[in-house]
Amino acid sequence: MLKSIVLSALTLAAFTFTSATQALEPLPDRARVSSMQAQLLLPDSSSLSVDMNFDCGSAFESTGMIITNERGAQLLAAAYTHMYGQEAGEFVMQQWYTKKHPDDPRKPTFLIVKPNQNINWEKPATAKTSLLQARTLDAQSVSSDDATPDYQSMVESFCGTRNHVQY
């Protein structure tokens, strides 16, 4: 009970401080996520509150996706395999299945994907591709003048470590 009160007070204080220095700007035609609060159910049946601030300077500032389960990790791995090759897809699954540090109490709870500016999701307009061909495309189909982003820097695992840093 005391822990909940202290966490609530700290969260309120942090929110008050960050809202005064908020750098997010509204978009003209879309809402923006500025913060989220999640209640995590830990393996020992206890719970942990996590506040995520997406404002300037936060660890979640450039978040494009939050992956919260194995199926999401598999979907991201499939996309990475298609875009960057088999090694990239395997990297995503390794992030999902592996503790960040060997002595951590558990595997990550979620993955954060922070896409960079060099992502081209569109297919080349030179030829139509059948569904079967699309499934078998590999990284070599990307033209050599396309800059391949550093996919490893775009995916980070969170919330399995012993110490939770407040962001």
C-alpha positions in Angstrom: 0.0 0.0 0.0 2.7 2.5 1.0 4.7 1.5 -2.2 1.6 2.3 -4.3 1.3 5.7 -2.7 4.9 6.5 -3.1 4.9 5.4 -6.8 1.8 7.5 -7.4 3.4 10.6 -5.8 6.6 10.1 -7.9 4.6 9.6 -11.1 2.5 12.7 -10.4 5.7 14.7 -9.7 7.4 13.4 -12.8 4.3 14.2 -14.9 4.1 17.7 -13.5 7.8 18.3 -14.4 7.6 16.8 -17.9 4.4 18.5 -18.9 6.1 21.9 -18.2 8.9 21.0 -20.5 6.9 19.1 -23.1 8.4 19.3 -26.6 5.8 17.3 -28.5 3.9 19.4 -31.0 0.4 18.5 -32.0 -0.3 17.3 -35.5 -2.9 19.1 -37.7 -4.8 15.9 -38.6 -3.9 13.2 -36.0 -3.6 12.8 -32.3 -0.2 11.9 -30.8 0.6 9.6 -27.9 2.5 11.7 -25.3 2.5 9.1 -22.5 1.1 5.7 -21.5 0.7 3.8 -18.3 0.8 0.0 -18.2 0.2 -2.4 -15.3 2.5 -5.5 -15.8 1.6 -8.9 -14.3 5.0 -10.4 -13.2 5.7 -14.1 -13.1 5.3 -14.2 -9.3 1.7 -12.8 -9.7 2.8 -9.3 -8.4 2.3 -6.3 -10.5 4.4 -3.4 -11.6 3.3 0.0 -12.9 5.2 1.4 -15.9 4.9 4.9 -17.1 6.1 5.6 -20.6 6.7 9.2 -21.8 7.2 9.7 -25.5 8.4 13.3 -25.1 11.8 14.7 -26.1 14.7 13.2 -24.2 12.8 10.0 -23.0 14.0 6.5 -23.9 10.7 6.0 -25.7 10.9 9.3 -27.7 11.2 7.8 -31.2 9.0 4.7 -30.6 7.3 3.5 -33.7 6.0 0.2 -32.4 5.6 -1.6 -29.1 5.7 -5.4 -29.4 4.1 -7.1 -26.4 3.8 -10.8 -27.2 5.5 -13.6 -29.2 3.1 -13.3 -32.2 4.0 -9.6 -32.4 7.7 -10.5 -32.3 7.1 -13.1 -35.1 5.3 -10.5 -37.2 8.2 -8.0 -36.8 10.7 -10.8 -37.5 8.9 -11.6 -40.7 8.9 -8.0 -41.8 12.6 -7.6 -40.9 13.4 -10.8 -42.8 11.6 -9.5 -45.9 13.2 -6.1 -45.6 16.7 -6.9 -44.4 17.2 -10.6 -44.7 17.1 -13.8 -42.5 19.8 -12.6 -40.1 17.6 -9.5 -39.2 14.5 -11.6 -38.5 16.6 -13.9 -36.3 17.9 -10.9 -34.5 14.4 -9.8 -33.6 13.5 -13.2 -32.2 16.8 -13.3 -30.3 15.8 -10.0 -28.6 12.4 -11.5 -27.7 13.7 -14.8 -26.3 16.9 -13.6 -24.6 17.4 -11.8 -21.3 19.1 -8.5 -21.7 21.6 -9.5 -19.0 22.2 -13.1 -18.0 21.4 -12.4 -14.3 18.1 -10.6 -15.1 15.0 -12.2 -13.4 13.1 -12.7 -16.7 13.0 -12.2 -20.4 11.8 -8.9 -21.8 8.2 -7.9 -21.4 8.1 -5.8 -24.6 10.3 -4.7 -27.5 10.4 -1.1 -28.6 11.0 -0.4 -32.3 12.5 3.0 -33.3 12.5 3.2 -37.1 15.0 5.5 -38.7 14.4 7.6 -41.8 15.7 5.2 -44.4 12.7 2.8 -44.5 11.1 2.2 -47.9 8.1 0.0 -47.5 6.9 0.3 -51.0 7.7 -2.4 -53.6 9.6 -1.4 -56.7 7.1 -0.1 -59.3 8.9 -1.9 -62.2 6.8 -5.1 -62.1 3.8 -6.7 -60.5 4.6 -9.4 -58.0 2.4 -12.4 -57.3 1.7 -13.4 -53.7 3.9 -16.5 -54.1 6.8 -14.4 -55.4 6.3 -11.8 -52.7 6.6 -14.5 -50.0 9.9 -15.7 -51.5 11.6 -12.3 -52.0 14.9 -12.0 -50.2 17.1 -9.1 -49.2 18.9 -9.3 -52.5 15.8 -7.9 -54.3 16.5 -4.5 -52.7 18.5 -2.4 -55.1 22.1 -1.8 -54.2 21.7 2.0 -54.1 19.1 1.7 -51.2 20.8 2.4 -47.9 20.0 -0.5 -45.5 19.3 0.8 -42.0 21.1 -0.6 -39.0 18.2 -2.8 -38.0 19.9 -3.8 -34.7 19.8 -0.2 -33.4 16.0 0.0 -34.2 14.9 -2.8 -31.8 15.5 -2.7 -28.0 14.1 -5.0 -25.3 12.6 -3.6 -22.1 11.3 -4.6 -18.7 13.0 -7.9 -17.9 16.0 -6.4 -16.1 16.6 -6.4 -12.3 16.6 -2.6 -12.1 13.9 -0.5 -13.7 15.0 2.9 -14.7 12.2 5.5 -14.8 12.0 7.2 -18.2 
